[in-house]
Amino acid sequence: MSYRLPMHQRLANALSYNEFRLFYQPVVDLRTDKIVGVEALCRWPQRDETFAPPETFITQAETSGFIVQLGDWVLRTALDQVRAWQAQFATDLTVAVNLSGRQFLHYNLVKSIEDALRASQVHPRTIEFEITESVAMHNAEDSIGIMRQIKGLGMELALDDFGTGYSSLAYLKRFPIDKLKIDKAFVRDIPDDGNDLAIVSAIIAMAHALGLKVQAEGVETAAQAEFLAECGCEYAQGYLFGRALPADDLAALLTAQSEQPA
């Protein structure tokens, strides 16, 4: 593949030649310390055996509109993989898939989701879509309508990077979401930063008052996990539990977990 080609053409070629890979970051239930889900993350291997920075090629894909095609591939690939893990490990493992702004507003989104579900034959509750605050609030009324359509298919919705965007609390209570994801910026300095302690505990309390579950991102230390659990945060992901891994490496973690005494 020539690197002289425009980025959008390189991305299209990469999909045609099956160059993209999905990595999976574990999501742990803080009440049981068990892996209960994964977040699917797209990776693009390069000739020099490095990976293209996701923030670069995802942004280019979003700008060119290719993100719709790439997002469809991510969804179908993730569902097929999780279906295989569910069968292998007899688990209700779920997968979280990010929806970009371009995908979220695409006219064909709901049909693409329905087609992917039909092809994979997994239960709708297998998948959780993550939408950032900025995407949800770009056109809040339209967003609510799209969210309701997705919820109507039986899937869950999470508001990602919570606390870093500009969500209105008036809209937050109207969004048909199931979970808030606390951004890693607020997790990084707990339990040492008093302000972050207050913010995180307040987010958790507010979410629970609204009937929402909570998941923390960027958990790297046992002290962070302990504080979050004490505050009632249900789920967490981060380097403490595992980086984003290829499917085979994630399966090894699931194998080790399945062999632990009940």
Beta strands, then each sheet from edge to edge (+ up, - down):
strand 1: 21-29
strand 2: 34-43
strand 3: 94-98
strand 4: 127-132
strand 5: 156-162
strand 6: 179-182
strand 7: 213-216
strand 8: 235-236
strand 9: 245-246
sheet 1: 9+ 1- 2+ 3+ 4+ 5+ 6+ 7+ 8+
end
